[in-house]
Amino acid sequence: MKRIDEIIKANRQGKPIALPSICSAHPQILAASILLAEQHDVALLVEATSNQVNQHGGYTGMRPNDFIKFVYDICAQYNVNTSRIIFGGDHLGPQVWRKQSAKFAMAEAVELVQAYVKAGFNKIHLDCSEGCAGEPAQVGDDVAAARAAILAKACEEAADDPSLLRYIVGTEVPPPGGARADETDVEIVATRPEHAETTISKHQQAFAALDLDQVWDKVIGLVVQPGLEFAPDHVFPFNMHAPDKLSVVLEGHDQLCYEAHSTDYQNAEVYKEIATRHFAIQKVGPALTFAYRQAVYALEAIEKWLGVADPSNLTDVLEKLMINNPDYWNKHYTGNEKQLKLLRHFGYADRIRYYWATDDAQKAVAKLMSNLTIEQPIQPLLEQYFDTQTIKLAEKLQETGMAWAQSFAIAEVQKALLPYF
């Protein structure tokens, strides 16, 4: 964990640097991110959520040890040293089991965090903010902090080397993954300093109550809302001129930084600006799968222009998948049929990302990539669908032997990720 400690220390000393946190289990997103980190010789934080990866498999079907192997296999495929990868567990707590009793949900949460730690995850976000059966949707600070301390103790007991563990506390509002469909007109307000102070003090007290004073020294970050967000069809931009009222809260807590969630789609200059405000961990996910979708849809358009005999029909396949199984998008988008179709495919919430792992989607993408090996498009056709930056990034990837179509998918993701580096 030396790299993450060094980044936070440098940030707290005034350097506008931050650690990008990749929140995706898509292999092409991970490949693009890992290759970019290798190119820039920086650490890369790769995170899994409790819904995505847990002791029962999560929606990806992966347990924590499976996820680490999955990422390491990608590193091996591209001959990248795994030492630059830091594994994080995001929103680890009882929320997956929140419909059950608090006793049941917390017992599952203990197993969850211990499975993460035993697998080799070192950065653990303790998020016990959501209520369980019979409790408010959001529990109070005292309850959330007490439960977080219980999970921290469980992590310490499970770890082969507890000195490698680092913790994040607190949670952001709205929930992870962007604003909901009915929240598009709200103003995104930064966390109030007194609320951040309360979160820190309550968690510190809860740790002390369980004789975890030394463990508190390994709490390195606090999740707060910097004042940015995205909704299904628009982005709430960060106000570069807003006063920095949160940095002062960290005075006296030298090991702490802020962690920003839902930083996707902001203007490039925002990331350095919030780094100066001590947001040393900056999470991104939907913007990367959004970029991937842009790339493969552009490649399908090129496929049509090339007139292949047996086209992939990628967009039709994805539309059918989303219509037949609407659970991943129907609570996030509102509108008439035309609007819903556009949001399904192009919305910033990028709910389409949950369908890429299906067999039908994977077959369609594989067919698209195979079809595009038959003929290299002329440069003007590429320029119709990809900008100069993406083309240059793709050309560099092709120099390593990567197929041209895949290079454009990877390059489009890297373009979206570059502002974080």
C-alpha positions in Angstrom: 0.0 0.0 0.0 3.1 2.2 -0.2 1.9 3.8 -3.5 -1.5 4.9 -2.2 0.1 6.3 1.0 2.6 8.2 -1.1 -0.1 9.7 -3.4 -2.2 10.8 -0.4 0.8 12.3 1.4 1.9 14.2 -1.7 -1.7 15.4 -2.3 -2.0 16.6 1.3 1.3 18.5 0.8 -0.2 20.5 -2.0 0.5 18.5 -5.1 -2.5 18.3 -7.4 -2.3 14.6 -8.0 -4.9 11.9 -7.4 -5.3 8.2 -7.8 -7.8 7.1 -10.5 -10.2 4.4 -9.3 -11.6 2.1 -12.0 -15.1 0.8 -11.1 -15.8 -1.7 -13.8 -15.6 -5.5 -14.4 -15.6 -5.2 -18.2 -12.4 -6.8 -19.5 -11.9 -4.2 -22.2 -12.3 -1.4 -19.7 -9.8 -3.0 -17.4 -7.4 -3.7 -20.3 -7.5 -0.1 -21.4 -7.0 1.2 -17.9 -4.1 -1.2 -17.1 -2.3 -0.4 -20.3 -2.7 3.4 -19.7 -1.3 3.0 -16.1 1.6 1.0 -17.5 2.3 3.7 -20.1 2.3 6.4 -17.5 4.0 4.3 -14.8 1.5 5.0 -12.1 -0.5 3.0 -9.7 -4.0 1.9 -10.6 -6.9 1.3 -8.2 -9.3 -1.3 -9.4 -12.5 -1.6 -7.4 -15.4 -4.1 -7.1 -18.7 -3.4 -5.4 -20.6 -5.6 -3.0 -23.4 -6.1 -5.5 -21.0 -6.9 -8.3 -18.6 -9.3 -6.4 -19.4 -10.9 -3.1 -19.0 -14.2 -1.2 -22.0 -15.6 -3.1 -20.9 -14.5 -6.5 -22.7 -11.1 -7.0 -24.2 -10.2 -10.3 -20.9 -10.9 -12.1 -20.8 -14.5 -10.7 -17.4 -13.7 -9.2 -16.3 -14.0 -5.7 -13.5 -11.7 -4.5 -10.7 -14.2 -5.3 -12.2 -14.7 -8.7 -12.2 -11.0 -9.4 -8.5 -10.7 -8.5 -7.6 -13.6 -10.8 -9.7 -12.1 -13.5 -7.7 -8.8 -13.3 -4.4 -10.6 -13.1 -5.2 -12.7 -16.1 -5.8 -9.4 -18.1 -2.4 -8.2 -16.8 -0.8 -11.4 -18.0 -2.4 -11.1 -21.4 -0.8 -7.7 -21.9 2.4 -8.5 -20.1 1.8 -5.9 -17.4 3.3 -6.2 -13.9 0.6 -6.8 -11.4 2.5 -4.8 -8.7 1.0 -1.5 -9.9 -2.6 -2.7 -9.3 -4.3 -1.9 -6.0 -7.6 -3.7 -5.3 -10.4 -1.9 -3.5 -13.8 -3.0 -2.2 -16.4 -0.3 -2.8 -19.6 0.2 -0.6 -18.9 -2.9 1.5 -21.6 -3.3 4.1 -25.0 -4.8 4.7 -26.8 -3.1 1.8 -26.9 -6.3 -0.4 -29.0 -7.9 2.3 -30.8 -4.7 3.5 -34.3 -6.4 3.1 -33.3 -8.8 5.9 -32.9 -8.0 9.6 -29.9 -5.9 10.6 -28.5 -9.0 12.5 -28.7 -11.1 9.4 -27.4 -8.4 7.1 -24.4 -7.5 9.3 -23.5 -11.2 9.6 -23.4 -11.4 5.9 -21.4 -8.1 5.7 -18.8 -9.6 8.1 -18.4 -12.6 5.7 -18.3 -10.2 2.8 -15.4 -8.0 4.1 -13.5 -11.0 5.3 -13.8 -12.6 1.9 -12.5 -9.5 0.3 -9.5 -9.2 2.6 -8.6 -12.8 2.4 -8.6 -12.6 -1.4 -6.1 -9.7 -1.4 -8.2 -6.5 -1.4 -6.4 -3.9 0.6 -8.5 -0.7 0.3 -11.8 -1.3 2.0 -14.7 1.2 1.8 -16.8 0.6 4.9 -20.3 1.7 4.0 -23.0 1.0 6.5 -25.2 3.9 5.8 -28.2 2.0 4.4 -30.9 0.7 6.8 -32.1 -2.9 7.0 -35.6 -4.3 7.5 -37.6 -2.1 9.9 -35.0 0.7 9.8 -34.9 4.0 8.0 -33.6 4.0 4.5 -30.5 5.8 5.8 -29.4 5.1 9.4 -28.0 7.8 11.6 -24.3 8.6 12.0 -23.9 6.6 15.3 -25.3 3.4 13.9 -23.4 3.7 10.6 -20.2 4.3 12.4 -20.7 1.5 14.9 -21.4 -1.0 12.1 -18.4 0.2 10.1 -16.1 -0.3 13.2 -17.5 -3.9 13.5 -16.5 -4.5 9.9 -13.1 -3.0 10.3 -12.5 -5.3 13.2 -13.6 -8.3 11.1 -11.1 -7.2 8.4 -8.2 -7.0 10.8 -9.0 -10.4 12.1 -9.2 -12.0 8.6 -6.1 -10.4 7.1 -2.8 -12.3 6.7 -1.0 -9.0 7.1 -3.3 -6.3 8.6 -0.6 -3.6 8.1 -1.5 -3.7 4.4 -5.1 -2.7 5.0 -6.5 0.8 4.4 -10.0 2.0 5.0 -12.4 4.5 3.5 -15.5 5.7 5.5 -18.6 7.6 4.8 -20.8 7.6 1.7 -22.0 10.0 -0.9 -25.5 11.1 -1.9 -27.1 10.3 -4.2 -26.5 6.5 -4.4 -23.7 5.1 -6.6 -24.1 5.1 -10.3 -25.5 8.6 -10.9 -28.7 10.4 -10.1 -31.9 8.6 -10.6 -34.5 9.4 -13.3 -36.5 11.5 -11.0 -33.6 13.5 -9.7 -32.6 15.3 -12.9 -33.6 18.8 -11.8 -32.0 18.8 -8.4 -29.0 21.0 -7.5 -25.9 19.0 -6.6 -24.7 20.5 -3.4 -21.3 19.8 -1.9 -21.1 18.1 1.5 -21.3 20.7 4.3 -18.1 20.9 6.4 -19.9 20.2 9.6 -21.3 17.0 8.2 -17.8 15.8 7.1 -16.5 16.6 10.6 -19.3 14.6 12.2 -18.6 11.6 10.0 -14.9 11.7 10.9 -15.6 12.1 14.7 -18.3 9.5 14.9 -16.2 6.9 13.1 -13.2 7.7 15.2 -15.2 7.3 18.4 -16.7 4.0 17.1 -13.3 2.6 16.3 -12.1 3.6 19.8 -15.1 1.9 21.4 -13.9 -1.4 19.9 -10.2 -0.7 20.9 -9.4 0.0 17.3 -7.4 3.2 17.9 -4.4 2.0 16.0 -6.7 0.7 13.2 -8.1 4.3 12.9 -4.6 5.3 11.7 -5.2 3.2 8.6 -8.4 5.1 7.7 -7.1 7.1 4.7 -10.2 8.6 3.2 -13.7 10.0 3.6 -16.3 9.9 0.9 -18.0 13.3 0.4 -19.9 15.0 -2.3 -17.6 17.6 -4.1 -20.6 19.1 -6.0 -20.7 17.1 -9.2 -22.9 14.3 -10.6 -24.5 13.0 -13.7 -28.1 12.1 -14.6 -29.5 10.0 -17.5 -29.4 12.8 -20.1 -27.2 15.5 -18.6 -24.2 16.2 -16.5 -24.1 18.4 -13.4 -20.8 20.2 -13.9 -18.5 21.0 -11.0 -18.3 24.8 -10.3 -14.7 25.6 -10.6 -15.3 28.9 -8.8 -17.1 27.5 -5.8 -15.2 28.2 -2.6 -13.3 25.3 -1.1 -15.0 24.8 2.3 -14.0 21.1 2.8 -10.2 21.2 2.9 -10.1 22.8 6.3 -11.9 19.8 7.8 -8.9 17.6 7.1 -6.6 19.8 9.2 -5.4 17.6 12.1 -6.1 14.4 10.2 -2.9 14.1 8.2 -3.5 10.6 6.9 -7.0 11.5 5.5 -8.0 12.6 2.0 -11.3 12.8 0.3 -12.7 10.3 -2.1 -15.0 11.5 -4.9 -17.6 9.2 -6.5 -19.5 9.8 -9.7 -16.8 12.0 -11.2 -17.7 10.7 -14.7 -18.2 13.1 -17.7 -16.7 16.2 -16.1 -14.6 18.6 -18.1 -10.9 17.7 -18.1 -9.8 20.6 -15.9 -12.1 19.5 -13.1 -10.0 16.5 -12.0 -6.9 18.6 -11.2 -9.0 21.2 -9.5 -10.7 18.8 -7.1 -7.3 17.2 -6.5 -6.1 20.6 -5.2 -9.1 20.3 -2.8 -7.7 17.0 -1.5 -9.9 14.6 -3.5 -6.9 12.3 -3.9 -9.1 9.3 -4.9 -11.3 9.9 -7.9 -13.7 7.1 -9.0 -14.9 6.6 -12.6 -16.9 3.8 -14.2 -20.0 4.6 -16.3 -18.0 7.1 -18.4 -15.6 4.3 -19.4 -18.2 1.8 -20.5 -20.0 4.7 -22.2 -16.9 5.3 -24.2 -16.6 1.6 -25.0 -20.2 1.6 -26.2 -19.5 4.7 -28.4 -16.5 2.8 -29.9 -18.3 -0.4 -30.8 -21.3 1.4 -32.1 -19.0 3.4 -34.3 -17.3 0.2 -35.4 -20.7 -1.3 -36.3 -21.4 1.7 -38.5 -18.0 1.1 -40.2 -19.0 -2.6 -40.6 -22.1 -1.5 -42.4 -20.2 0.8 -44.8 -17.8 -2.1 -45.6 -20.8 -4.2 -46.6 -19.8 -7.5 -44.9 -21.9 -10.5 -45.9 -22.9 -11.5 -42.4 -23.1 -8.4 -40.2 -23.1 -8.5 -36.4 -26.3 -6.5 -35.9 -24.8 -5.4 -32.6 -27.2 -2.6 -31.8 -30.2 -4.8 -32.6 -28.8 -7.5 -30.3 -28.4 -5.1 -27.5 -31.9 -3.6 -28.0 -33.4 -7.1 -27.8 -31.5 -7.9 -24.7 -32.6 -4.8 -22.9 -36.2 -5.2 -23.9 -36.4 -8.8 -22.8 -34.7 -8.1 -19.5 -35.5 -4.5 -18.5 -34.5 -4.9 -14.8 -31.2 -3.1 -15.2 -32.6 0.1 -16.7 -36.4 0.5 -16.2 -36.0 2.1 -12.7 -33.4 4.6 -14.0 -35.1 6.1 -17.1 -38.4 7.7 -17.7 -40.1 9.0 -20.9 -42.1 7.8 -23.9 -41.0 4.8 -26.0 -38.7 6.8 -28.3 -37.1 8.6 -25.3 -36.6 5.3 -23.5 -35.0 3.7 -26.5 -32.5 6.5 -26.8 -31.7 6.5 -23.1 -31.2 2.7 -23.1 -28.5 3.0 -25.7 -27.0 6.5 -25.1 -27.9 7.6 -21.5 -25.1 8.8 -19.3 -26.2 6.4 -16.6 -25.0 3.8 -19.1 -27.3 1.0 -17.9 -26.5 -0.9 -21.1 -23.2 -1.8 -19.4 -25.0 -4.6 -17.5 -25.7 -6.4 -20.8 -22.2 -6.6 -22.3 -21.4 -9.8 -20.2 -24.4 -11.7 -21.7 -23.6 -14.5 -24.1 -25.6 -12.8 -26.9 -23.8 -9.5 -26.5 -20.4 -11.2 -26.4 -21.1 -13.2 -29.5 -22.2 -10.0 -31.3 -19.1 -8.1 -30.3 -16.9 -11.1 -31.3 -18.6 -11.3 -34.7 -18.1 -7.5 -35.2 -14.4 -7.8 -34.4 -14.0 -10.8 -36.7 -15.9 -9.1 -39.5 -13.6 -6.1 -39.2 -10.5 -8.2 -39.8 -11.6 -8.8 -43.4 -10.9 -5.3 -44.6 -9.1 -2.2 -43.2 -11.3 0.9 -43.7 -9.9 3.9 -45.5 -8.7 6.7 -43.4 -11.6 9.1 -44.2 -14.1 6.4 -43.0 -12.3 6.2 -39.7 -12.3 9.9 -39.4 -16.1 10.0 -39.9 -16.5 8.2 -36.6 -13.4 8.7 -34.5 -11.6 12.0 -33.7 -7.9 12.7 -34.1 -7.0 11.9 -30.5 -8.6 8.4 -30.6 -7.0 7.7 -34.0 -3.6 8.5 -32.6 -4.1 6.4 -29.5 -5.3 3.5 -31.6 -2.3 3.7 -33.9 0.0 3.4 -30.9 -1.8 0.3 -29.8 -1.6 -1.2 -33.3 2.1 -0.8 -33.1 2.1 -3.3 -30.3 0.3 -5.8 -32.5 -3.3 -5.1 -31.5 -5.9 -5.6 -34.1 -7.2 -2.3 -35.5 -10.8 -2.7 -34.5 -9.9 -3.6 -30.9 -7.4 -0.8 -30.8 -10.2 1.7 -31.4 -12.4 0.3 -28.7 -9.4 0.5 -26.2 -8.4 3.9 -27.4 -11.8 5.4 -27.0 -11.8 4.2 -23.3 -8.3 5.6 -22.8 -9.3 9.0 -24.1 -12.1 9.1 -21.5 -9.7 8.1 -18.8 -6.7 10.3 -19.7 -7.9 13.4 -17.7 -7.5 11.3 -14.5 -3.8 10.7 -15.1 
